[in-house]
Amino acid sequence: MSTIPTEILETTLATLETTVATIPTDPTAATEGGLDLGSIKDMMDAFDPASLLPELSDVFGSLSAVCRFAVMIGPIVLLVLGLAYLFLSPKEANYYFGYRCYYGMGSVQAWRFTQRLAGVVFGGLGLILTIIMLLISGGFATMEVTDMVWRAADCLIWQAILVVLATVGINLTAAMRFDRKGEYRKKNKQS
């Protein structure tokens, strides 16, 4: 059973009937109150959704800048890391800053050797890659967009491969020079 009094239902029904009676059924009656459907139709006909899109030259111009930035950031970071390992590395092994590898953290001698080696290798690689990437990215302005993007992707892949090879080389050099305790490995001398 409903607990709503019948008076409230009757007044609500009467209000709805008067509201429905005031809705115009003639489409031209809507323009009398200030709403001009003709001007809205003209405005929508003149609207071009393509005008919301950016100009293609702006998109491709910024794409060239993004490719240049992507290609140049890796070598610059390598150069900065190499200089930091050379000049800013701590005197003793730690777990916060410096080039850490298993054989390079065994002693102070091993730590310092590994920091110098990583600094020279990463700094040199960063300098060489910065020069090469400047030359390559200088030609991006004359390339087609797809060629430019593929060339940038090739550069990023080669950078990653060279960094992995440098890291493996540093780790192998430290492993060949030091044992796990950080002592120099003794050469087998046969007399």
C-alpha positions as CSV (number, residue, x, y, z in Angstrom):
1,M,0.0,0.0,0.0
2,S,1.2,3.5,-0.8
3,T,1.4,6.0,2.0
4,I,1.3,9.1,-0.3
5,P,-1.8,11.1,0.2
6,T,-4.1,11.4,-2.8
7,E,-4.0,15.2,-2.6
8,I,-0.3,15.2,-3.5
9,L,-0.8,12.8,-6.3
10,E,-3.7,14.9,-7.7
11,T,-1.6,18.2,-7.6
12,T,1.4,16.4,-9.2
13,L,-0.9,15.1,-12.0
14,A,-2.4,18.5,-12.6
15,T,1.1,20.2,-12.8
16,L,2.2,17.6,-15.4
17,E,-0.9,18.2,-17.5
18,T,-0.4,21.9,-17.6
19,T,3.3,21.5,-18.4
20,V,2.5,19.1,-21.3
21,A,-0.2,21.5,-22.6
22,T,2.4,24.4,-22.8
23,I,4.8,22.4,-25.0
24,P,4.5,23.7,-28.6
25,T,3.7,21.1,-31.3
26,D,4.6,23.4,-34.2
27,P,8.4,23.5,-34.9
28,T,8.3,27.1,-35.8
29,A,6.9,28.0,-32.4
30,A,10.3,27.4,-30.9
31,T,11.7,30.4,-32.7
32,E,9.3,32.8,-31.1
33,G,11.1,32.6,-27.7
34,G,14.5,33.7,-29.1
35,L,15.7,30.3,-30.3
36,D,16.5,30.6,-34.0
37,L,16.8,27.2,-35.5
38,G,17.7,28.6,-38.9
39,S,20.8,30.3,-37.5
40,I,21.8,27.2,-35.6
41,K,21.4,25.2,-38.8
42,D,23.5,27.7,-40.7
43,M,26.2,27.6,-38.0
44,M,26.3,23.8,-38.1
45,D,26.5,23.8,-41.9
46,A,29.5,26.2,-41.8
47,F,31.2,24.2,-39.0
48,D,34.2,22.2,-40.3
49,P,35.4,19.4,-37.9
50,A,38.8,19.4,-39.7
51,S,39.4,22.9,-38.4
52,L,39.9,21.4,-34.9
53,L,42.8,19.2,-36.1
54,P,46.3,20.8,-36.0
55,E,48.1,21.6,-39.2
56,L,50.1,18.7,-40.6
57,S,53.2,20.8,-40.9
58,D,53.0,21.6,-37.1
59,V,52.6,17.9,-36.3
60,F,55.5,16.8,-38.5
61,G,57.6,19.7,-37.4
62,S,57.3,18.7,-33.8
63,L,57.8,15.0,-34.8
64,S,61.2,16.0,-36.1
65,A,62.0,17.7,-32.8
66,V,60.9,14.7,-30.9
67,C,63.1,12.4,-33.0
68,R,66.1,14.7,-32.5
69,F,65.5,14.8,-28.8
70,A,65.1,11.0,-28.5
71,V,68.3,10.4,-30.5
72,M,70.3,12.9,-28.5
73,I,69.3,12.3,-24.9
74,G,71.0,8.9,-24.6
75,P,74.5,10.0,-25.6
76,I,74.3,13.1,-23.5
77,V,73.2,11.0,-20.5
78,L,76.1,8.6,-21.2
79,L,78.6,11.5,-21.3
80,V,77.3,13.0,-18.0
81,L,77.4,9.5,-16.4
82,G,81.0,9.0,-17.6
83,L,82.1,12.3,-16.2
84,A,80.3,11.7,-13.0
85,Y,82.0,8.3,-12.6
86,L,85.4,9.9,-13.3
87,F,85.2,12.9,-11.1
88,L,82.3,12.5,-8.6
89,S,82.4,8.9,-7.6
90,P,82.9,8.1,-3.9
91,K,86.2,6.9,-2.6
92,E,84.8,3.7,-1.3
93,A,82.3,1.2,-2.5
94,N,78.6,2.0,-1.7
95,Y,75.2,1.0,-2.9
96,Y,74.0,4.6,-3.7
97,F,76.2,6.1,-6.4
98,G,78.8,4.7,-8.7
99,Y,79.2,1.9,-11.2
100,R,78.5,-1.2,-9.2
101,C,79.5,-4.7,-10.4
102,Y,80.2,-7.8,-8.4
103,Y,84.0,-7.8,-8.8
104,G,84.3,-4.0,-8.5
105,M,82.9,-3.8,-5.0
106,G,85.3,-6.3,-3.3
107,S,87.9,-3.7,-2.3
108,V,88.8,0.0,-2.5
109,Q,91.3,-0.7,-5.3
110,A,88.7,-2.6,-7.3
111,W,86.1,0.1,-6.7
112,R,88.4,2.9,-7.9
113,F,89.6,0.9,-10.9
114,T,86.0,0.1,-11.9
115,Q,84.9,3.8,-11.5
116,R,87.7,5.1,-13.7
117,L,87.1,2.4,-16.3
118,A,83.4,3.0,-16.4
119,G,84.0,6.8,-16.6
120,V,86.4,6.5,-19.5
121,V,84.2,4.0,-21.4
122,F,80.9,5.7,-20.8
123,G,82.3,9.2,-21.2
124,G,84.1,8.3,-24.5
125,L,81.1,6.4,-25.8
126,G,78.8,9.3,-24.9
127,L,81.1,11.8,-26.7
128,I,81.5,9.7,-29.8
129,L,77.7,9.0,-29.9
130,T,76.9,12.6,-29.4
131,I,78.9,13.7,-32.4
132,I,77.5,10.9,-34.6
133,M,73.9,11.5,-33.5
134,L,74.4,15.3,-34.2
135,L,75.4,14.5,-37.7
136,I,72.6,12.0,-38.2
137,S,69.9,14.1,-36.7
138,G,71.1,17.1,-38.8
139,G,69.7,15.3,-41.8
140,F,66.3,14.8,-40.3
141,A,65.0,18.0,-41.9
142,T,65.4,16.7,-45.4
143,M,63.9,13.2,-44.8
144,E,60.4,12.0,-45.3
145,V,58.6,11.4,-42.0
146,T,58.6,7.6,-42.1
147,D,62.3,7.5,-43.0
148,M,63.1,9.9,-40.2
149,V,61.2,7.9,-37.6
150,W,62.8,4.6,-38.8
151,R,66.3,6.2,-38.7
152,A,65.7,7.5,-35.2
153,A,64.5,4.0,-34.1
154,D,67.7,2.5,-35.7
155,C,69.8,5.0,-33.8
156,L,68.1,4.2,-30.5
157,I,68.6,0.5,-31.1
158,W,72.3,0.9,-31.9
159,Q,72.7,3.1,-28.8
160,A,71.2,0.4,-26.6
161,I,73.4,-2.3,-28.1
162,L,76.5,-0.2,-27.6
163,V,75.6,0.5,-24.0
164,V,75.0,-3.2,-23.3
165,L,78.4,-4.1,-24.9
166,A,80.2,-1.4,-22.9
167,T,78.6,-2.7,-19.7
168,V,79.6,-6.2,-20.5
169,G,83.1,-5.1,-21.3
170,I,83.5,-3.2,-18.1
171,N,82.2,-6.2,-16.0
172,L,84.4,-8.7,-17.8
173,T,87.5,-6.4,-17.4
174,A,86.8,-6.1,-13.7
175,A,86.2,-9.9,-13.4
176,M,89.5,-10.6,-15.2
177,R,91.5,-8.2,-13.1
178,F,90.0,-8.9,-9.6
179,D,88.7,-11.8,-7.7
180,R,85.4,-11.7,-5.7
181,K,87.3,-10.4,-2.7
182,G,88.7,-7.4,-4.7
183,E,92.2,-8.8,-4.7
184,Y,94.3,-8.7,-7.9
185,R,94.3,-12.0,-9.7
186,K,97.7,-13.7,-9.7
187,K,99.1,-14.7,-13.1
188,N,100.1,-18.3,-13.4
189,K,103.9,-18.3,-13.9
190,Q,105.5,-21.5,-14.9
191,S,109.2,-21.6,-14.3
